[in-house]
Amino acid sequence: MIIQTSRFGRVEFQEEDVLTFPEGLLGFSDLRKFILLDDPSDEIFAWLQSCEALDIAFPVLEPELFTDSFKINLSRNDLELMKMKNLDKARYFCIVTIPDDPTQMTANLKAPIIVNREARIARQCVLQDNNLAIREPIFSKLQMRVVANPAVSIKHQLQGMDVAVRLPVREIEA
């Protein structure tokens, strides 16, 4: 399959690369098909690119990149909707907001994207933990991660964690 995106241009991918969001995303319930892409011009972010509205893409990060204490507890209903018995085969992403001043960027920890890697089903789940922020400041945390290990770029660190697919798209490995 090939799509012509507004942000990345022409992207070629396989049907098995598509993540299906049966309920869409919050505020975008009509969009159900997405692919994960690396940003070729950025060292850190991946993008959740819509396959239906080609001008819609959300920057995402795995929460482990900026917090050590992120824990997800899904309800039995959430697990059933995702066709999972537990979170062993899941991958988590947070949607990031990047304003004009990138030092003010935030991540939505309250409503992460959960991906069932085997079934290729994804869902944005609103977690019940009231300590999780919708707008968690992350710039300084990401910066500290780079300063702590300047010889290794964040992108290099991500490659070992299989955060996102590279252009052209490939499947998230189980």
MDAnalysis code that builds the backbone (N, CA, C; Angstrom):
import MDAnalysis as mda
import numpy as np

u = mda.Universe.empty(522, n_residues=174, atom_resindex=np.repeat(np.arange(174), 3), trajectory=True)
u.add_TopologyAttr("name", ["N", "CA", "C"] * 174)
u.add_TopologyAttr("resid", np.arange(1, 175))
u.add_TopologyAttr("resname", ["MET", "ILE", "ILE", "GLN", "THR", "SER", "ARG", "PHE", "GLY", "ARG", "VAL", "GLU", "PHE", "GLN", "GLU", "GLU", "ASP", "VAL", "LEU", "THR", "PHE", "PRO", "GLU", "GLY", "LEU", "LEU", "GLY", "PHE", "SER", "ASP", "LEU", "ARG", "LYS", "PHE", "ILE", "LEU", "LEU", "ASP", "ASP", "PRO", "SER", "ASP", "GLU", "ILE", "PHE", "ALA", "TRP", "LEU", "GLN", "SER", "CYS", "GLU", "ALA", "LEU", "ASP", "ILE", "ALA", "PHE", "PRO", "VAL", "LEU", "GLU", "PRO", "GLU", "LEU", "PHE", "THR", "ASP", "SER", "PHE", "LYS", "ILE", "ASN", "LEU", "SER", "ARG", "ASN", "ASP", "LEU", "GLU", "LEU", "MET", "LYS", "MET", "LYS", "ASN", "LEU", "ASP", "LYS", "ALA", "ARG", "TYR", "PHE", "CYS", "ILE", "VAL", "THR", "ILE", "PRO", "ASP", "ASP", "PRO", "THR", "GLN", "MET", "THR", "ALA", "ASN", "LEU", "LYS", "ALA", "PRO", "ILE", "ILE", "VAL", "ASN", "ARG", "GLU", "ALA", "ARG", "ILE", "ALA", "ARG", "GLN", "CYS", "VAL", "LEU", "GLN", "ASP", "ASN", "ASN", "LEU", "ALA", "ILE", "ARG", "GLU", "PRO", "ILE", "PHE", "SER", "LYS", "LEU", "GLN", "MET", "ARG", "VAL", "VAL", "ALA", "ASN", "PRO", "ALA", "VAL", "SER", "ILE", "LYS", "HIS", "GLN", "LEU", "GLN", "GLY", "MET", "ASP", "VAL", "ALA", "VAL", "ARG", "LEU", "PRO", "VAL", "ARG", "GLU", "ILE", "GLU", "ALA"])
u.atoms.positions = np.array([
    [0.847, -1.176, 0.000],
    [0.000, 0.000, 0.000],
    [0.891, 1.237, 0.000],
    [0.375, 2.303, -0.581],
    [1.097, 3.577, -0.627],
    [0.111, 4.685, -0.261],
    [0.561, 5.586, 0.607],
    [-0.211, 6.787, 0.903],
    [0.692, 7.998, 0.695],
    [0.087, 9.103, 0.376],
    [0.814, 10.361, 0.188],
    [0.472, 11.259, 1.378],
    [1.360, 11.326, 2.369],
    [1.088, 12.090, 3.582],
    [1.538, 13.536, 3.411],
    [0.947, 14.414, 4.191],
    [1.342, 15.825, 4.126],
    [2.678, 16.064, 4.823],
    [3.021, 15.256, 5.809],
    [4.245, 15.463, 6.587],
    [5.431, 14.681, 6.035],
    [5.203, 13.447, 5.579],
    [6.298, 12.555, 5.186],
    [6.349, 12.254, 3.700],
    [5.426, 12.797, 2.952],
    [5.388, 12.497, 1.529],
    [4.860, 11.099, 1.297],
    [5.403, 10.457, 0.294],
    [4.947, 9.122, -0.094],
    [5.482, 8.084, 0.889],
    [4.579, 7.275, 1.437],
    [4.947, 6.228, 2.385],
    [4.385, 4.910, 1.873],
    [5.259, 3.936, 1.769],
    [4.845, 2.610, 1.344],
    [4.876, 1.680, 2.549],
    [3.848, 0.858, 2.685],
    [3.762, -0.057, 3.813],
    [2.922, -1.259, 3.428],
    [2.961, -2.260, 4.276],
    [2.182, -3.484, 4.084],
    [0.917, -3.414, 4.944],
    [-0.074, -4.159, 4.577],
    [-1.326, -4.200, 5.339],
    [-1.070, -4.587, 6.800],
    [-0.106, -5.482, 7.022],
    [0.183, -5.918, 8.398],
    [0.870, -4.844, 9.237],
    [1.275, -3.727, 8.620],
    [1.853, -2.606, 9.353],
    [0.785, -1.725, 9.998],
    [-0.443, -1.883, 9.579],
    [-1.527, -1.009, 10.025],
    [-1.977, -1.385, 11.429],
    [-2.114, -0.366, 12.262],
    [-2.711, -0.519, 13.590],
    [-4.170, -0.106, 13.476],
    [-5.067, -0.956, 13.961],
    [-6.491, -0.648, 13.915],
    [-6.944, -0.164, 15.281],
    [-7.551, 1.017, 15.293],
    [-8.162, 1.600, 16.485],
    [-9.672, 1.448, 16.326],
    [-10.287, 0.395, 16.872],
    [-11.716, 0.170, 16.653],
    [-12.605, 1.349, 17.073],
    [-12.159, 2.129, 18.055],
    [-12.943, 3.265, 18.532],
    [-12.363, 4.603, 18.091],
    [-11.307, 4.576, 17.288],
    [-10.622, 5.804, 16.914],
    [-9.842, 6.352, 18.096],
    [-9.384, 7.586, 17.969],
    [-8.695, 8.287, 19.052],
    [-9.638, 9.312, 19.655],
    [-9.326, 9.766, 20.859],
    [-10.142, 10.796, 21.486],
    [-10.167, 12.028, 20.590],
    [-11.353, 12.453, 20.204],
    [-11.503, 13.607, 19.327],
    [-11.381, 13.273, 17.850],
    [-11.030, 12.030, 17.525],
    [-10.872, 11.585, 16.139],
    [-11.488, 10.196, 15.988],
    [-12.714, 10.027, 16.444],
    [-13.338, 8.706, 16.483],
    [-13.580, 8.118, 15.097],
    [-13.574, 8.950, 14.063],
    [-13.795, 8.443, 12.715],
    [-12.517, 7.897, 12.068],
    [-11.362, 8.125, 12.677],
    [-10.096, 7.631, 12.132],
    [-9.738, 6.325, 12.835],
    [-9.627, 5.252, 12.068],
    [-9.430, 3.926, 12.662],
    [-8.139, 3.242, 12.257],
    [-7.489, 3.679, 11.198],
    [-6.296, 3.005, 10.678],
    [-5.090, 3.943, 10.753],
    [-4.020, 3.484, 11.413],
    [-2.804, 4.271, 11.592],
    [-1.589, 3.386, 11.361],
    [-0.474, 4.037, 11.059],
    [0.821, 3.365, 11.026],
    [1.786, 4.185, 11.883],
    [2.781, 3.508, 12.435],
    [3.812, 4.181, 13.219],
    [5.009, 4.440, 12.325],
    [5.479, 5.675, 12.340],
    [6.630, 6.071, 11.525],
    [7.667, 6.769, 12.385],
    [8.925, 6.549, 12.066],
    [9.991, 7.373, 12.631],
    [9.966, 8.715, 11.920],
    [10.341, 9.753, 12.609],
    [10.522, 11.055, 11.967],
    [11.942, 11.070, 11.419],
    [12.114, 11.078, 10.103],
    [13.461, 11.003, 9.549],
    [14.309, 12.236, 9.835],
    [13.695, 13.336, 10.253],
    [14.457, 14.551, 10.516],
    [14.614, 14.830, 12.011],
    [14.223, 13.883, 12.858],
    [14.278, 14.106, 14.299],
    [14.881, 12.891, 14.966],
    [15.601, 13.112, 16.031],
    [16.302, 12.034, 16.723],
    [15.452, 11.289, 17.738],
    [14.245, 11.764, 18.029],
    [13.567, 11.202, 19.183],
    [12.131, 10.751, 18.941],
    [11.383, 11.436, 18.123],
    [9.950, 11.181, 18.026],
    [9.583, 10.164, 16.961],
    [8.512, 9.465, 17.236],
    [7.833, 8.654, 16.245],
    [6.513, 9.372, 15.953],
    [5.855, 8.953, 14.900],
    [4.586, 9.588, 14.519],
    [3.529, 8.517, 14.299],
    [2.353, 8.783, 14.833],
    [1.188, 7.949, 14.598],
    [0.450, 8.603, 13.431],
    [0.631, 8.049, 12.243],
    [0.128, 8.627, 10.995],
    [-1.187, 7.973, 10.605],
    [-2.212, 8.784, 10.394],
    [-3.496, 8.268, 9.937],
    [-3.368, 7.786, 8.501],
    [-3.994, 6.664, 8.195],
    [-4.051, 6.150, 6.826],
    [-5.300, 6.658, 6.107],
    [-6.190, 7.334, 6.848],
    [-7.460, 7.788, 6.283],
    [-7.483, 9.301, 6.067],
    [-6.924, 10.048, 6.988],
    [-6.812, 11.501, 6.859],
    [-5.312, 11.785, 6.796],
    [-4.792, 11.922, 5.607],
    [-3.349, 11.923, 5.405],
    [-2.644, 13.163, 5.930],
    [-3.402, 14.159, 6.378],
    [-2.807, 15.341, 7.000],
    [-2.802, 15.229, 8.525],
    [-3.246, 14.108, 9.070],
    [-3.295, 13.898, 10.519],
    [-2.177, 12.942, 10.938],
    [-1.304, 13.421, 11.812],
    [-0.240, 12.602, 12.402],
    [0.066, 13.168, 13.784],
    [0.257, 12.294, 14.739],
    [0.517, 12.702, 16.122],
    [1.922, 12.289, 16.533],
    [2.708, 13.215, 17.094],
    [4.009, 12.802, 17.626],
    [3.794, 11.959, 18.884],
    [4.551, 10.882, 18.989],
    [4.413, 9.983, 20.137],
    [5.793, 9.582, 20.652],
    [5.820, 9.229, 21.923],
    [7.019, 8.710, 22.586],
    [6.606, 7.583, 23.515],
    [7.514, 6.659, 23.744],
    [7.285, 5.688, 24.796],
    [7.538, 6.391, 26.125],
    [6.670, 6.203, 27.109],
    [6.831, 6.925, 28.385],
    [8.130, 6.619, 29.104],
    [8.730, 5.467, 28.843],
    [9.995, 5.108, 29.485],
    [11.110, 6.081, 29.137],
    [10.932, 6.844, 28.075],
    [11.959, 7.812, 27.684],
    [12.028, 9.013, 28.615],
    [10.945, 9.280, 29.342],
    [10.950, 10.462, 30.197],
    [10.434, 10.206, 31.606],
    [10.063, 8.977, 31.928],
    [9.653, 8.671, 33.296],
    [9.952, 7.213, 33.612],
    [10.380, 6.978, 34.838],
    [10.644, 5.610, 35.283],
    [9.456, 5.022, 36.037],
    [8.495, 5.839, 36.361],
    [7.420, 5.394, 37.248],
    [6.082, 5.188, 36.545],
    [6.057, 5.143, 35.239],
    [4.792, 4.999, 34.520],
    [4.303, 3.554, 34.587],
    [3.155, 3.367, 35.178],
    [2.542, 2.043, 35.313],
    [1.129, 2.104, 34.753],
    [0.767, 1.059, 34.039],
    [-0.568, 1.002, 33.443],
    [-1.347, -0.130, 34.083],
    [-2.549, 0.196, 34.521],
    [-3.501, -0.794, 35.006],
    [-4.764, -0.633, 34.178],
    [-5.037, -1.630, 33.349],
    [-6.234, -1.583, 32.526],
    [-7.344, -2.394, 33.172],
    [-8.557, -1.968, 32.934],
    [-9.705, -2.722, 33.420],
    [-9.836, -4.009, 32.608],
    [-10.577, -4.934, 33.128],
    [-10.828, -6.187, 32.403],
    [-11.491, -5.884, 31.061],
    [-12.389, -4.917, 31.045],
    [-13.064, -4.526, 29.808],
    [-12.067, -4.000, 28.772],
    [-11.135, -3.144, 29.221],
    [-10.107, -2.628, 28.308],
    [-9.284, -3.767, 27.721],
    [-8.878, -4.705, 28.559],
    [-8.097, -5.846, 28.084],
    [-8.895, -6.680, 27.080],
    [-10.161, -6.902, 27.358],
    [-10.994, -7.676, 26.437],
    [-11.148, -6.955, 25.102],
    [-11.354, -5.645, 25.143],
    [-11.488, -4.873, 23.903],
    [-10.209, -4.917, 23.070],
    [-9.083, -5.069, 23.743],
    [-7.789, -5.128, 23.056],
    [-7.384, -6.569, 22.723],
    [-8.255, -7.515, 23.079],
    [-7.994, -8.944, 22.831],
    [-6.713, -9.407, 23.509],
    [-6.555, -8.975, 24.779],
    [-5.385, -9.352, 25.567],
    [-5.841, -9.882, 26.919],
    [-5.075, -10.826, 27.462],
    [-5.335, -11.325, 28.810],
    [-4.552, -10.521, 29.831],
    [-3.403, -9.998, 29.397],
    [-2.559, -9.164, 30.248],
    [-1.788, -8.218, 29.339],
    [-0.883, -7.455, 29.913],
    [-0.148, -6.445, 29.145],
    [1.230, -6.913, 28.683],
    [1.496, -8.216, 28.755],
    [2.806, -8.732, 28.374],
    [3.178, -8.432, 26.927],
    [2.230, -8.428, 26.041],
    [2.496, -8.225, 24.611],
    [2.122, -6.816, 24.158],
    [1.972, -5.917, 25.091],
    [1.550, -4.553, 24.768],
    [2.745, -3.625, 24.618],
    [2.558, -2.573, 23.875],
    [3.517, -1.477, 23.740],
    [2.737, -0.209, 24.044],
    [3.358, 0.736, 24.741],
    [2.688, 1.966, 25.156],
    [3.332, 3.169, 24.498],
    [2.503, 4.145, 24.160],
    [2.968, 5.413, 23.617],
    [2.154, 6.532, 24.228],
    [2.765, 7.688, 24.371],
    [2.062, 8.885, 24.817],
    [2.067, 9.894, 23.677],
    [0.929, 10.515, 23.459],
    [0.860, 11.575, 22.466],
    [1.522, 12.810, 23.065],
    [2.354, 13.453, 22.261],
    [3.130, 14.606, 22.710],
    [2.586, 15.861, 22.039],
    [2.517, 16.933, 22.803],
    [2.167, 18.246, 22.257],
    [3.439, 19.072, 22.220],
    [3.768, 19.585, 21.031],
    [4.991, 20.371, 20.862],
    [4.588, 21.781, 20.422],
    [4.591, 22.739, 21.354],
    [4.224, 24.111, 20.999],
    [5.369, 24.826, 20.276],
    [5.150, 26.078, 19.919],
    [6.197, 26.865, 19.250],
    [7.485, 26.885, 20.063],
    [7.338, 26.949, 21.375],
    [8.500, 26.875, 22.259],
    [8.649, 25.415, 22.705],
    [9.542, 24.647, 22.083],
    [9.632, 23.214, 22.394],
    [9.999, 22.912, 23.843],
    [10.547, 23.880, 24.560],
    [10.852, 23.631, 25.976],
    [9.575, 23.462, 26.794],
    [8.440, 23.785, 26.208],
    [7.150, 23.657, 26.886],
    [6.391, 22.397, 26.455],
    [7.061, 21.473, 25.756],
    [6.361, 20.284, 25.270],
    [5.874, 19.427, 26.431],
    [4.757, 18.764, 26.186],
    [4.136, 17.921, 27.200],
    [3.717, 16.587, 26.586],
    [3.521, 15.604, 27.459],
    [3.029, 14.294, 27.041],
    [1.760, 13.977, 27.818],
    [0.849, 13.309, 27.160],
    [-0.400, 12.899, 27.794],
    [-0.203, 11.519, 28.419],
    [0.051, 11.506, 29.726],
    [0.208, 10.248, 30.452],
    [-1.138, 9.664, 30.860],
    [-2.145, 10.504, 30.947],
    [-3.478, 10.091, 31.406],
    [-4.188, 9.212, 30.377],
    [-3.922, 9.450, 29.080],
    [-4.616, 8.694, 28.027],
    [-3.602, 8.165, 27.008],
    [-2.803, 7.161, 27.411],
    [-1.791, 6.631, 26.495],
    [-2.415, 5.778, 25.387],
    [-1.617, 5.556, 24.367],
    [-1.969, 4.632, 23.295],
    [-1.426, 3.265, 23.706],
    [-2.271, 2.267, 23.738],
    [-1.860, 0.904, 24.062],
    [-1.966, 0.096, 22.770],
    [-0.912, -0.646, 22.443],
    [-0.889, -1.429, 21.209],
    [-0.751, -2.911, 21.546],
    [-1.682, -3.701, 21.046],
    [-1.562, -5.154, 21.086],
    [-0.740, -5.518, 19.852],
    [0.528, -5.828, 20.065],
    [1.453, -6.041, 18.958],
    [1.080, -7.245, 18.103],
    [0.529, -8.280, 18.707],
    [0.184, -9.478, 17.935],
    [-1.058, -9.260, 17.079],
    [-2.103, -8.694, 17.657],
    [-3.367, -8.513, 16.935],
    [-3.391, -7.235, 16.104],
    [-2.390, -6.349, 16.314],
    [-2.322, -5.058, 15.599],
    [-3.542, -4.190, 15.913],
    [-4.036, -4.325, 17.153],
    [-5.146, -3.509, 17.632],
    [-4.568, -2.483, 18.594],
    [-5.056, -1.260, 18.508],
    [-4.589, -0.204, 19.404],
    [-5.794, 0.529, 19.969],
    [-5.555, 1.157, 21.112],
    [-6.636, 1.875, 21.791],
    [-6.030, 2.983, 22.632],
    [-6.696, 4.129, 22.627],
    [-6.294, 5.184, 23.544],
    [-7.137, 5.002, 24.791],
    [-6.486, 4.630, 25.876],
    [-7.183, 4.318, 27.125],
    [-7.019, 5.455, 28.112],
    [-8.126, 5.909, 28.664],
    [-8.085, 6.908, 29.729],
    [-7.914, 6.145, 31.036],
    [-6.761, 6.351, 31.675],
    [-6.437, 5.637, 32.906],
    [-7.111, 6.290, 34.111],
    [-7.412, 5.479, 35.093],
    [-8.116, 5.961, 36.282],
    [-7.205, 6.587, 37.334],
    [-5.908, 6.512, 37.154],
    [-4.946, 7.060, 38.098],
    [-4.964, 8.592, 38.034],
    [-5.445, 9.224, 39.093],
    [-5.556, 10.692, 39.122],
    [-4.207, 11.390, 39.269],
    [-3.146, 10.653, 39.512],
    [-1.810, 11.249, 39.592],
    [-1.164, 11.437, 38.221],
    [-1.763, 10.874, 37.192],
    [-1.216, 11.003, 35.844],
    [-1.711, 12.298, 35.212],
    [-0.797, 12.987, 34.557],
    [-1.108, 14.297, 33.975],
    [-1.490, 14.169, 32.503],
    [-2.379, 15.036, 32.079],
    [-2.711, 15.157, 30.655],
    [-1.608, 15.937, 29.955],
    [-0.996, 16.860, 30.674],
    [0.088, 17.689, 30.123],
    [1.321, 17.605, 31.013],
    [1.999, 16.461, 30.951],
    [3.219, 16.248, 31.739],
    [4.390, 16.918, 31.026],
    [5.049, 17.906, 31.680],
    [6.222, 18.537, 31.050],
    [7.334, 17.502, 30.869],
    [7.916, 17.442, 29.667],
    [8.909, 16.394, 29.411],
    [10.233, 16.904, 28.848],
    [10.318, 18.149, 28.447],
    [11.532, 18.631, 27.779],
    [12.772, 18.420, 28.642],
    [12.741, 18.864, 29.884],
    [13.938, 18.757, 30.727],
    [14.270, 17.292, 31.017],
    [13.260, 16.443, 31.115],
    [13.508, 15.019, 31.360],
    [14.184, 14.371, 30.158],
    [13.738, 14.732, 28.965],
    [14.375, 14.212, 27.757],
    [15.795, 14.744, 27.621],
    [15.971, 16.009, 27.951],
    [17.281, 16.632, 27.876],
    [18.251, 15.954, 28.843],
    [17.809, 15.661, 30.059],
    [18.658, 14.978, 31.044],
    [19.073, 13.594, 30.545],
    [18.188, 12.930, 29.848],
    [18.507, 11.608, 29.310],
    [19.646, 11.690, 28.296],
    [19.625, 12.720, 27.467],
    [20.685, 12.906, 26.473],
    [21.990, 13.295, 27.162],
    [21.916, 14.191, 28.153],
    [23.114, 14.635, 28.868],
    [23.750, 13.473, 29.625],
    [22.932, 12.573, 30.161],
    [23.454, 11.442, 30.924],
    [24.253, 10.483, 30.049],
    [23.967, 10.460, 28.758],
    [24.683, 9.560, 27.858],
    [24.909, 10.267, 26.518],
    [25.791, 11.264, 26.465],
    [25.966, 12.058, 25.248],
    [26.561, 11.291, 24.076],
    [27.216, 10.175, 24.325],
    [27.826, 9.420, 23.228],
    [26.794, 8.631, 22.432],
    [25.622, 8.422, 23.025],
    [24.583, 7.642, 22.363],
    [23.361, 8.520, 22.170],
    [22.968, 8.726, 20.933],
    [21.787, 9.540, 20.660],
    [20.540, 8.819, 21.162],
    [19.501, 9.568, 21.394],
    [18.240, 8.966, 21.815],
    [17.732, 8.050, 20.716],
    [17.900, 8.443, 19.473],
    [17.438, 7.598, 18.373],
    [18.139, 6.239, 18.430],
    [19.436, 6.237, 18.738],
    [20.161, 4.974, 18.861],
    [19.589, 4.143, 20.011],
    [19.261, 4.783, 21.125],
    [18.674, 4.082, 22.251],
    [17.323, 3.494, 21.871],
    [16.555, 4.225, 21.070],
    [15.235, 3.771, 20.664],
    [15.313, 2.556, 19.763],
    [16.326, 2.471, 18.938],
    [16.413, 1.371, 17.992],
    [16.412, 0.034, 18.717],
    [17.044, -0.048, 19.837],
    [17.051, -1.284, 20.601],
    [15.717, -1.603, 21.238],
    [14.860, -0.596, 21.391],
    [13.560, -0.813, 22.006],
    [12.461, -0.970, 20.973],
    [12.778, -0.836, 19.676],
    [11.796, -0.965, 18.608],
    [10.599, -0.055, 18.853],
    [10.876, 1.213, 19.074],
    [9.836, 2.189, 19.371],
    [8.904, 2.399, 18.200],
    [9.460, 2.534, 17.036],
    [8.628, 2.813, 15.878],
    [9.281, 2.245, 14.637],
    [8.502, 2.179, 13.622],
    [9.027, 1.675, 12.366],
    [9.818, 2.755, 11.670],
    [10.719, 2.355, 10.823],
    [11.524, 3.275, 10.048],
    [10.847, 3.475, 8.699],
    [11.058, 4.584, 8.093],
    [10.569, 4.772, 6.734],
    [11.476, 4.000, 5.801],
    [11.021, 3.133, 4.949],
    [9.636, 2.714, 4.818],
    [9.198, 1.867, 6.006],
    [7.922, 1.760, 6.183],
    [7.317, 1.142, 7.350],
    [7.657, -0.343, 7.423],
    [7.849, -0.837, 8.651],
    [7.953, -2.272, 8.886],
    [7.158, -2.576, 10.147],
    [6.912, -3.824, 10.402],
    [6.089, -4.232, 11.524],
    [6.815, -4.039, 12.855],
    [6.067, -3.726, 13.912],
    [6.624, -3.722, 15.261],
    [6.861, -5.169, 15.637],
    [8.073, -5.492, 16.003],
    [8.400, -6.874, 16.321],
    [7.855, -7.250, 17.682],
    [7.422, -8.476, 17.778],
    [6.868, -8.962, 19.049],
    [7.968, -9.264, 20.023],
])
